[in-house]
Amino acid sequence: MKITNDILYVGVNDHQVDLFEGQYVVPNGMAYNSYVILDEKVAVMDTVDANFTDEWLANVKEALGGRTPDYLIVQHMEPDHSANIQNFVNAYPSAQVVANQKTFTMMENFFEDMDLEGRKVVVKDGESLTLGKHVLTFVFAPMVHWPEVMVTYDSTDKVLFSADGFGKFGALDVEEEWDCEARRYYIGIVGKYGAPVQTLLKKAAALDIQIICPLHGPVLTEDLGHYINLYDIWSSYRVESEGVMIAYASVYGNTKKAAELLAAKLEEKGCPKVVLCDLAREDMAEAVEDAFRYGKLVLASVTYNGDVFPFMKSFLHHLTERAYQNRTIGLMENGSWAPMAAKVMKGMLECCKNITWLENTVTIKSAVKKADLEKIDALAEELCK
């Protein structure tokens, strides 16, 4: 696939993977992206996952058209992008490997017996490499989302090779909306590191970028402002969409019923969007994504062993791990003899910044009763203000 006259796509699609990074469901697979820049000197941008060595090397060979690569540029050492470094240097013994010092340190951890004597090109932040007419500038992006990450800007074709930035779940041979799977990817994998992403966005704002080539997902060539704006919202923990997410954990259905009654009340009152989520049955990554997307969150849990139900505990852990903040939260709890869920849930989120707690907390004793309907209505009213 041709990106520009001189830049070719040599990545692969993975439809074998069931869980990306061992936890994210990817029904439409994954893409591991790699690129070749053809100039007076030839550079290969990153490698791919270990399961696709032969396919990737064949793609590279075809793109080279009989030429020999001068450089392998390594932007990120996560194995889905770095697994074939040793295979590449074995296949092309004259090629040099371009990376920063932290990357080379990690490389030794992954490839104990790989000999790069005389083949290392260690670059610093802001340094450039000239291939001919193409000049590549390396911009360090630590903790987006590993400490060694850097991105690369080609000032000739105005291309940003963005490493994991602007990536998404899904193989390239499947058409699907970018926003949803990119949001789930970002929140799940990069979400904790909003400040470093903001730093990178500020650096990128000084560049004339016409094309974004990520390590996952499609090459972005149109409406780049849309994607950059979403990254700005996500990484600054701002509200993307007005609405209320109700996340519930229920055992015998009574807490679920309370959550459904609240959802119905909110829709009745004209709430712009209501998302009802059964934490025991829905994809946890989707649930976390929605919690970050919407401005208001209601947590509804049964009391369980003097605590909250395990799926709710896991959900809250995912939120705090990703620096959840700047949201409004309401609480619903259920308990047959000693309701404790509201206190526990609030305590688990004490570390989160800029949380507005709603005054109305709904406490149910075993099953929803007529008196509880007024409490649910009051919570709905407060959410709609």
C-alpha positions, 0 to 999 in steps of 0.5 A: 500500500502506497502512503506517498510516492516514497512511503510504503505500508508493509504491516500485517493484519492479525485475525488470530489474536483473541485478547490483545495485551492479554485482556482486550477483546478484539473481535475484528483483530489487530493491525501491526503497522510498519513502513518503508521510506524509499530515498537515497537511503532506505529506512524501515519504520518498526517491525511487527508481532512475532507471529508474522515474521515471514509475512512481514519480511516478505512485505519488506522485501517486496517494497524494497524492490531489490534494494537493501535497507540502510536503517531500521528505526525503532520507535517503541519496544513493546513486542507487538512492534519490536519482536522481529528486530533480530530477524531483520538485522540477521536478514540485512546485516549491513543495516543500522538500527536507529533508536534512543538510549532507553530503547537500546537498553530495553533491546538488550533485555529482549534480545540477549544474544543480538550483536549490534556492534558498530550498527547502533545509531543512538539519537537524542530528542530533536535530532534528525536523520537525512535519507536524501530529500527526506529528513526525519526528526525524532521527538521523544514521547516518554510514557506514551505509553512506555518510557522509551517511546519516540515518534518520528516526523518526516518534514518532506511528506509532512508525515508523523509516524506516531508510534502507539499514538492515534492507534485503534483496535481492529485489523485494516481489512475490516471497516469500522468507525474509528472513534469507538475502537480508538477511544477504547484503545486509548482509555484502556492502554494509554489512559493513565498517561494523559499529561505525557500525551498533552506534552506530545500534542503540544510538540506536534502542534508546532509541526505541519502534519498532513498524514499520521502513520500509527503503529495500529489502525488506519493511516489518517489522511483526512480531517486530522483535526477531528482525531487530534481534538479527540486526543486532546479531550481524552488526554485532558480528561474532559467530557466528550459527550453529555450523558449519564452512564449507570454502571451496576452490579447485581446478584438477584436482580434487585439492584439491576431493577433500581438501575433500570428505573433510574435510567427510565426516569432520566430518559423521561426527563430528557437526558441526552444520553443514558448508558446502562451497563451490567458490569458482570456481563459487558466487556469491562474495557467498553464499560471503562471507555463509557465512564470516561466518555460521559460527564456523569456516572452512577454506581449501583452495587449490592453490598457483598461481604461488607464490601462491593460486588467483585465486578464493581470493585474491578471497574472502580480499580480500572477507573482509578488506575487510569486517573479518572477525574473531572466527573459527577458521580451518584451512588446507589446501594443495596443491602439486606441487613447492612448496606455498605456499598456506597461508603466503599465505592466513595472511598475507592474513588477518594484519590480521584481529582475534581469529583462532584458527588451528588447529594442524593444517595439511593439506599435499597434494603433487599428489594425496591419498594414504593418509598425507594421510587421517590429517592430514585426520582430525586437522584434523577432530578439532580442528575438532570440539573 
